[in-house]
Amino acid sequence: MNTTLAVPEISPLVLQMSPAIEMTDEQFFDFCQQNRDYRIERTATGEVIIMSPTGSETGNRNFDLIVQLGLWTRQNKTGIGFDSSTGFTLPNGAIKSSDAAWIMLEKWHSLTTEEQQKFAPICPDFIVEIRSPSDNLKRLQDKLQDYIENGALLGWLIDRKHQQVYIYRPNQPVDCLTQPTTLSEESLLPGFVLDLSTIW
């Protein structure tokens, strides 16, 4: 008899740092480099969010996502892609990373070499999050909304648990698709079609 174990949702550890401890962007970058076993983000209000690494199955799905986006990026040549270990400093001061991100080349090249080497002060044009079994859905929805409010043009939140995809665009209500087989957005990512068969 097969038994499926329910995976409980795990909230990340949230440290209230301000005003007792204030870290500059440089100090926060160094803090993250010294704690590379964790995924660390910072909110616009200075809270430090510490998350454990993803499980192996989710990591495999993230890898598949990166491969698909990477192949298209290499062929399309209009932008540059990033993986889940990349942090970006958003205009509101938050420092966030997503499972995959993409930025138009012209926008990326407007940064200095030094800015590109740290948590670049830029909001990706396109971001994707894949919800792992232990992720809190509301936290991820808030994260996608934060990206959109800071300049992202498109965000996909893939909820494997319910086989739904939430699509975020500026000044538009969030779309929710149930069990789509592919995702695309010709206006921003011409020719890119994400095959969801290996991600579900």
VEXTI-507990 format. One line per field, with one value per residue: x, y, z of N, C-alpha, C, O in turn. Coordinates in steps of 0.001 Angstrom, whole numbers, padded with zeros to 6 digits. Each point is the difference from the previous one (the first is absolute). Layout:
BEGIN
n_px = (X ...) .
n_py = (Y ...) .
n_pz = (Z ...) .
ca_px = (X ...) .
ca_py = (Y ...) .
ca_pz = (Z ...) .
c_px = (X ...) .
c_py = (Y ...) .
c_pz = (Z ...) .
o_px = (X ...) .
o_py = (Y ...) .
o_pz = (Z ...) .
//
This chain:
BEGIN
n_px = (000842 -001160 002061 -002029 002202 -001343 -000024 001043 -001921 001431 -000441 -000143 002169 -001469 001618 -000695 000256 -001579 001371 -001091 -001274 001806 -001461 002198 -000290 001190 -000851 -001490 000824 000855 -001523 -000653 001332 -000571 -001564 002067 000508 000596 -002165 001509 -001661 -000287 -000833 -002008 -001142 000750 -002127 000702 000181 -000684 001186 -001592 001848 000347 -002228 000445 -001614 -000139 001300 -000974 -001512 000849 000618 -001632 -000653 001242 -000400 -001840 -000055 000837 -001261 -001734 000385 000316 -001909 -001019 001066 -002002 000581 -000639 001174 -001959 001960 -000364 001717 -001562 001828 -002100 001390 -001481 -001348 -001209 001470 -002012 000249 -000114 -001060 000932 -002061 -001466 001976 -001453 002043 -001511 000255 -001695 -001777 -000088 -000536 -002178 -000059 000130 002053 000616 -000768 001299 001620 -000971 -000519 000299 001219 -000767 -001342 000080 001052 001760 -002112 001712 -002194 001755 -002188 001310 000697 002198 000022 000938 -001924 -000998 000932 -000729 -001854 000209 000611 -001524 -001348 000932 -000064 -001900 -000374 001015 -002028 -000504 001249 001646 -002132 001834 -002206 002042 -002197 002122 000411 000194 002235 001162 -001303 001696 -001871 002255 -001777 001649 -000178 001026 -002100 -000083 001710 -002078 002129 -001795 001586 000939 -000608 -001361 002181 -001599 001848 -001718 -001764 -000307 -001637 000646 -002043 -000345 001046 -001305 001859 -002228 000194 001559 -001431 -001325) .
n_py = (-001189 000786 000471 000976 000208 000133 001134 -000508 001118 000481 000352 001544 -000538 000465 000754 -000088 000699 000276 001645 -001857 -001070 001310 -001021 000333 001574 001858 001504 001422 001716 001774 001534 001383 001810 001534 000961 -000592 -000380 002151 -000549 001289 000278 001488 000021 000334 -001721 -001134 -000265 -000982 -000088 -001129 -000192 -001450 -001236 000525 -000337 -002025 -000781 000762 -001059 -001914 000165 000097 -001995 -001306 000500 -000711 -002130 -000523 000347 -001673 -001845 000056 -000368 -002166 -001128 -000001 -000983 -000769 -002155 000777 -001882 -000434 -000349 -002178 -000530 000106 001073 000317 001525 -000783 000394 -001904 -000671 -000274 -001527 000273 -001797 -000331 -000898 001632 000218 001701 -000018 001656 -000979 000477 -001338 -001964 000111 -000149 -002246 000840 000508 002106 001594 000203 001394 002005 001047 -001264 001876 -002050 001221 -001919 -000557 -001371 -000284 -001215 -000349 -001046 -000177 000807 -002141 000429 -000031 001767 -001184 -000253 -001662 -002074 -000675 -000590 -002144 -001622 -000390 -001340 -002190 -001160 -000612 -001999 -000643 -001282 -001022 -001090 -000571 -001287 -000045 -000926 000001 -000369 001442 002109 -000306 001163 001116 000575 000885 000138 001367 000989 000786 -001735 -000249 -000438 -000457 -000782 -000712 -000709 -000579 001913 000173 001756 000483 001591 000685 -000566 000485 -001759 -001537 001800 -000907 001726 -001978 001055 -001239 000160 -000449 001393 001503 -000344) .
n_pz = (000000 -001764 000811 -000087 -000340 001792 -001938 001938 000345 -001653 002169 -001624 -000150 001635 -001357 002138 -002094 -001581 000599 000719 -001533 000009 -001369 000150 -001589 000444 001433 -000922 -001175 001092 000615 -001650 -000265 001517 -001285 -000664 002160 000241 000358 -001025 001511 -001649 002086 -000953 000914 -001810 -000657 001892 -002258 001825 -001914 000638 000337 -002156 -000026 000855 001383 002111 001500 000694 001675 002089 000857 000845 002087 001745 000591 001185 002222 001261 000195 001459 002174 000512 000332 002022 001720 000657 000293 002014 -000359 001050 001094 000481 -001322 -001621 000716 000751 -000897 001499 -001763 000089 -001582 -000941 001648 -002231 000889 -002007 -000056 -000389 -001054 -000203 -000962 -000005 -002022 -001385 000286 -001116 -002182 000567 000047 002089 -000767 000460 -001401 -001814 000679 -000092 001931 -001826 -000335 000518 -001316 001157 -001904 000338 000723 000853 000254 000948 -000468 001642 -000113 -000148 -002264 001020 -000063 001984 001171 -000486 001078 002152 000293 -000251 001756 001555 -000434 000395 002118 -000170 -000777 001769 -001556 001092 000449 000225 000348 000187 -000481 000661 001664 -000785 -000021 001541 -001475 001374 -000904 000083 000413 -001178 002097 000988 -000771 002198 -001400 -000351 -000099 -001123 001478 000710 -002138 -000434 -000270 -000009 -001091 -001341 001283 001367 -000054 -001170 -000232 001402 -000176 001478 -000361 -000174 -002190 -000842 -000833 -001795) .
ca_px = (-000842 000774 -000516 000559 000164 -000246 001152 -000503 000573 001031 000223 001408 000370 000017 000721 -000257 001337 -000014 001143 001136 001138 -000209 001040 000052 -000100 001295 000056 -000968 000605 001024 -000726 -000522 001126 000484 -001048 -000412 -000877 -001377 -000511 -000254 -000539 -000280 -001178 000188 000058 001219 -000071 000821 -000766 000924 -000702 000876 000056 -001174 000123 000582 -000984 -000215 001237 -000025 -000953 000636 001035 -000682 -000424 001192 000460 -000899 000178 001369 000112 -000666 000790 001178 -000414 -000659 001079 -000439 000050 000917 -000743 000596 -000542 -000612 000952 000289 -000764 -000165 -000451 -001139 -000075 -000480 001035 -000024 000934 -000733 000417 -001112 000505 000586 -000243 000497 000086 000379 001432 000248 -000178 001111 001242 -000001 000639 001462 000540 -000079 -001400 -000350 000672 -000633 -001440 -000191 -001125 -000840 -001098 -000114 -001193 -000806 000419 -000793 000118 -000669 -000339 000334 -001082 000018 -000109 -001267 -000456 -000219 001309 000487 -000842 000459 001322 -000225 -000601 001083 000782 -000774 -000050 001335 000429 -000051 -001043 -000710 000388 -000748 000083 -000443 -000393 -000060 -000891 -001367 000143 -000505 001000 -000453 000734 000029 000405 -000287 -001312 -001003 -000290 000755 -000676 000294 -000267 000009 000602 000440 001100 001105 -000137 000744 -000357 000651 000341 001269 000906 -000445 000526 000249 -001145 000407 -000699 -000254 -000202 001031 -000008 -001070) .
ca_py = (001189 001249 001115 001299 000841 001426 000828 001224 001262 000501 001441 000354 000719 001444 000706 001431 000566 001456 000912 -000425 -000267 000472 -000467 000629 -000984 -000690 -000915 -001071 -000876 -000799 -000908 -001087 -000808 -000799 -000971 -000431 -001179 000463 001019 001145 001190 001112 000760 001449 000577 -000435 -001343 -000992 -001234 -001114 -001199 -001151 -000401 -000741 -001447 -000499 -000026 001382 000407 -000586 000768 001304 -000229 -000122 001362 000755 -000513 000489 001444 000231 -000305 001071 001227 -000109 000149 001279 000990 001364 000157 -000833 -000773 -000172 -001129 000287 000510 001399 001020 001304 001078 000646 001439 000307 -000365 -001437 -000829 -001245 -000907 -000832 -001251 000381 001409 000410 001459 000461 000303 001442 000383 -000588 000693 001354 -000088 -000058 -001337 -000212 -000264 -001326 -001038 -000156 -000160 001098 000900 -000091 -000957 -000793 000216 -001219 -000894 -001213 -000711 -001297 -000272 -001332 -000480 000626 001459 000665 000616 001441 000660 000073 000961 001338 000203 000315 001328 000938 000137 000781 001389 000584 000152 -001204 000058 -001275 -000978 -001249 -000781 -001347 -000727 -001422 -000687 000045 000081 001299 001025 001381 000859 001383 001042 001322 000638 -000966 -001005 -001249 -001113 -001319 -001079 -001318 -001082 000298 -000863 000889 001429 000864 001430 000463 001420 000205 -001130 -000583 -001314 -000845 -000783 -000848 -001289 -000310 -001441 -000527 000770 -000536) .
ca_pz = (000000 -000072 000796 -000362 001179 -000222 000369 000624 -000469 000899 -000150 000149 001209 -000247 001051 000091 000228 000154 -000146 000828 -000883 -001368 -000916 -001322 -001076 -000051 001141 -000222 -001017 000685 000896 -000833 -000473 001131 000354 -001336 000065 000149 -000919 000890 -000637 000920 -000403 -000120 001349 000671 000578 -000691 -000149 -000210 -000451 -000215 -001410 -000456 -000058 -001250 -001084 -000440 -000670 -001337 -000806 -000233 -001008 -001289 -000344 -000398 -001293 -001055 -000149 -000455 -001431 -000741 000177 -000856 -001405 -000212 000121 000371 001443 000760 000988 001332 000753 001306 000989 -000341 000709 -000643 000882 -000653 000273 001355 000963 000279 -000761 -000218 -001066 -000467 -000568 -001288 -000345 -001317 -000135 -001338 -000084 000068 001406 000756 -000348 000569 001319 000002 000269 001452 000334 -000509 000782 001321 -000201 -000953 000279 -001185 000120 -001225 -000816 000061 001075 000196 001270 000082 001394 000491 000872 001329 -000108 000279 -001248 000185 000032 -001380 -000726 000409 -000608 -001423 -000061 000315 -001231 -000974 000477 -000115 -001386 -000835 -001025 -000029 001015 000026 001232 -000345 001212 -000363 000934 -000534 -001449 -000446 -000272 000186 -000928 000489 -000944 000571 -000183 -000430 001030 -000121 -000677 000560 -000947 000613 -000789 -001364 -000450 -000369 000317 -000912 000031 -001229 000013 000702 -000228 -001268 -000333 001175 000478 001120 000038 001401 000212 000882 001259 000832) .
c_px = (000882 -000648 000695 000058 -000263 001211 -000525 000651 000973 000185 001484 000224 000112 000655 -000318 001316 -000037 -000885 001239 001252 -000375 001158 -000070 -000160 001278 000113 -000971 000531 001034 -000643 -000527 001120 000540 -000993 -000610 -000912 -001468 -000368 -000444 -000492 -000178 -001204 000335 000110 001183 -000063 000857 -000760 000967 -000800 001008 000072 -001248 000266 000477 -000992 -000251 001230 000075 -000936 000563 001065 -000622 -000461 001182 000506 -000870 000193 001392 000186 -000644 000824 001214 -000358 -000533 000970 -000445 000088 000984 -000790 000785 -000665 -000445 000967 000344 -000898 -000038 -000471 -001087 -000042 -000483 000997 000020 001048 -000630 000666 -001223 000586 000622 -000357 000633 -000072 000414 001459 000295 -000080 001165 001295 000032 000638 001512 000434 -000099 -001434 -000419 000584 -000634 -001479 -000441 -001227 -000922 -001120 -000060 -001282 -000969 000532 -000949 000288 -000744 -000242 000381 -001113 -000052 -000167 -001403 -000418 -000140 001327 000550 -000828 000404 001340 -000132 -000565 001048 000883 -000728 -000033 001345 000549 000005 -001174 -000846 000521 -000888 000248 -000621 -000241 -000182 -000997 -001432 -000028 -000674 001176 -000659 000874 -000161 000516 -000326 -001407 -001068 -000310 000810 -000862 000385 -000424 000081 000475 000353 001148 001224 -000304 000811 -000492 000732 000452 001348 001032 -000373 000677 000260 -001299 000524 -000880 -000135 -000084 001040 000068 -001121 000441) .
c_py = (001247 001063 001276 000858 001455 000785 001288 001246 000518 001483 000286 000710 001483 000687 001489 000677 001486 000392 -000439 -000226 000462 -000501 000788 -001103 -000824 -001018 -001166 -000984 -000913 -001029 -001207 -000899 -000901 -001076 -000586 -001226 000385 000934 001156 001175 001083 000770 001485 000666 -000513 -001356 -000942 -001320 -001120 -001251 -001127 -000312 -000793 -001502 -000433 000021 001397 000527 -000527 000767 001383 -000111 -000071 001371 000807 -000458 000555 001497 000316 -000257 001085 001291 -000006 000208 001400 001182 001429 000251 -000957 -000678 -000202 -001163 000429 000543 001473 000955 001296 001010 000768 001487 000347 -000390 -001472 -000707 -001382 -000846 -000813 -001258 000214 001453 000297 001517 000346 000463 001486 000493 -000512 000764 001451 000024 000015 -001440 -000324 -000318 -001403 -001116 -000230 -000325 001186 000843 000094 -000995 -000809 000333 -001168 -000882 -001184 -000556 -001322 -000293 -001437 -000440 000697 001514 000493 000790 001509 000759 000144 000975 001433 000340 000371 001409 001077 000224 000891 001473 000704 -000014 -001252 000106 -001267 -000899 -001224 -000693 -001360 -000781 -001469 -000755 -000085 000062 001256 000938 001362 000891 001455 000918 001344 000477 -000929 -000949 -001261 -001042 -001291 -001059 -001338 -001044 000386 -000933 000815 001414 000787 001436 000669 001458 000274 -001055 -000709 -001339 -000899 -000682 -000925 -001248 -000409 -001491 -000590 000754 -000461 -001289) .
c_pz = (000000 000867 -000424 001248 -000366 000471 000613 -000603 001048 -000257 000143 001333 -000345 001186 -000064 000384 000373 001196 000773 -000838 -001401 -000854 -001295 -001049 -000093 001135 -000178 -001045 000658 000932 -000784 -000503 001103 000413 -001267 000006 000106 -001140 000883 -000829 001062 -000508 -000082 001365 000819 000672 -000838 000016 -000368 -000333 -000180 -001488 -000380 000069 -001384 -001162 -000540 -000734 -001418 -000925 -000318 -001087 -001393 -000498 -000530 -001370 -001128 -000252 -000563 -001485 -000851 000067 -000918 -001477 -000287 000042 000357 001502 000629 001119 001286 000721 001398 001048 -000226 000778 -000786 001037 -000731 000353 001407 001085 000365 -000858 -000107 -001080 -000407 -000635 -001371 -000270 -001357 -000091 -001431 000007 000173 001447 000854 -000261 000483 001393 -000142 000277 001493 000426 -000427 000875 001364 -000215 -000845 000340 -001205 000276 -001299 -000762 000118 001122 000086 001384 -000130 001478 000360 000959 001359 -000035 000337 -001241 000135 000000 -001408 -000838 000334 -000650 -001476 -000159 000258 -001227 -001012 000400 -000123 -001419 -000852 -000971 -000044 001112 -000081 001330 -000288 001290 -000367 000871 -000539 -001531 -000562 -000255 000168 -000862 000438 -001096 000641 -000349 -000552 001150 -000256 -000696 000696 -001012 000724 -001003 -001443 -000382 -000399 000483 -001019 000164 -001155 000070 000661 -000366 -001307 -000291 001190 000429 001088 000008 001451 000283 000944 001329 000910 000654) .
o_px = (000900 -001214 001223 -001014 000527 000497 -000703 001163 -000289 000281 000670 -000934 000738 -000503 000200 000404 000723 -001032 001017 001097 -001005 001159 -001071 000072 -000048 000450 000311 -000180 000012 000463 000098 -000172 000489 000343 -001215 -000610 -000874 000860 -000891 000576 000065 -000091 001076 000581 000126 000992 000011 -000390 000708 -000875 001150 -000848 -000665 001149 -000020 000356 -000036 -000120 000488 000332 -000173 000137 000517 000125 -000109 000391 000519 000103 000161 000670 000550 000146 000336 000762 000262 -000114 000776 -000238 000693 -000869 001224 -001173 -000007 -000432 000875 -001224 000968 -000844 000262 000622 000376 -000288 000969 000302 -000198 000753 -000930 001207 000950 -001068 000928 -000984 000880 000460 000923 000804 000507 000772 001040 000283 000543 -000794 -000330 -000216 -000782 -000536 000209 -000353 -000317 -001066 -000007 000188 -000063 -001004 -001214 001207 -001173 001151 -001125 000932 -000464 -000784 -001062 -000078 -000997 000734 000421 000088 000567 000544 000063 000244 000670 000410 -000019 000384 000599 000165 000062 001176 000244 -001057 -001111 001205 -001218 001147 -001209 000935 -001067 -000593 -000664 -001060 -000801 001073 -001054 001228 -001112 001025 -000915 -000473 -000916 000869 000362 -001154 001137 -001174 000889 -000557 -000304 000747 001127 -001141 001079 -001060 001097 001024 000691 001187 -000458 001226 000271 -001007 000829 -001216 001004 -000127 -000316 000705 000168 -000768) .
o_py = (000130 000204 000053 000242 000513 -000220 000761 -000030 -000021 000423 -000617 000535 000375 -000081 000639 -000065 000455 -000642 000693 000409 -000438 000281 000156 -001184 -001206 -001124 -001135 -001210 -001205 -001138 -001135 -001217 -001094 -000891 000044 -000316 -000864 000627 -000151 000340 -000273 000301 000433 001078 000326 -000429 000088 -000490 000083 -000411 000233 000460 -000567 -000439 000782 000374 000203 000709 000685 000234 000508 000891 000584 000310 000659 000824 000469 000434 000909 000769 000410 000691 001017 000617 000565 000934 000941 001116 -000747 000617 000122 -000303 001185 000471 000542 -000127 000369 -000313 000675 000416 001044 000158 -000468 000432 -000681 000497 -000167 -000081 -000694 000476 -000679 000614 -000646 000640 000369 000824 000716 000254 000654 001072 -000388 -000814 -001124 -000880 -000656 -001108 -001056 -000626 001067 -000541 000997 -000972 000589 000394 000174 -000219 000092 -000056 -000039 -000033 -000951 000838 000077 000633 -000635 000871 000733 001094 001038 000711 000852 001140 000918 000745 001059 001134 000899 000879 001229 000296 000099 000525 000004 -000090 000112 -000256 -000108 -000310 -000412 -000985 -001025 000168 -000051 -000146 000273 -000055 000510 -000263 000079 -000180 000447 -000266 -000297 -000206 -000152 -000088 -000200 -000140 -000756 -000454 -000494 000334 -000431 000248 000532 000354 000945 000303 -001142 -000104 -001188 000661 -000871 000081 -000241 -000394 -000897 -000412 -000026 -000609) .
o_pz = (000830 -000031 -000128 000655 -000988 001104 -000664 -000402 001196 -001121 000828 000598 -000911 001121 -001034 001161 000886 000197 -000022 000380 -000560 000304 -000586 000327 -000246 -000223 000361 000141 -000251 000082 000465 -000080 -000281 000778 -000194 -001021 -000072 -000619 000836 -001033 001198 -001191 000414 000122 001180 000590 -001228 001060 -001004 000762 -000371 -000765 000868 000040 -000950 -001117 -001214 -000999 -000899 -001162 -001107 -000838 -000952 -001185 -001034 -000827 -001012 -001147 -000814 -000689 -001022 -001008 -000607 -000745 -001062 -000793 -000169 000463 -000691 000616 000025 -000219 000331 001052 000674 -000028 -000666 000839 -000996 000978 000532 001187 000598 -001113 001005 -000838 000788 -000228 -000364 000386 -000438 000413 -000569 000946 000727 000436 000864 000925 -000073 000536 -001035 000472 000376 000833 000689 000029 000597 -000999 000525 000294 -000722 000732 -001079 000593 -000111 000108 -000361 000431 -000499 000804 -000628 000444 000616 001053 -000345 -000467 -000894 -000557 -000341 -000845 -000886 -000395 -000472 -000890 -000627 -000285 -000590 -000846 000031 -000212 -001203 000349 -000530 000232 -000138 000366 -000203 000738 -000455 -000440 000152 -000601 -000934 000584 -000574 000077 000135 -000629 000820 -001122 -000690 000831 -001138 000378 000447 -000359 000827 -001089 -000923 000867 000042 000318 -000406 000576 000168 -000584 -000381 -000121 000031 -000006 -000178 000253 -000266 000171 000670 001159 000781 000921 001220 000745) .
//
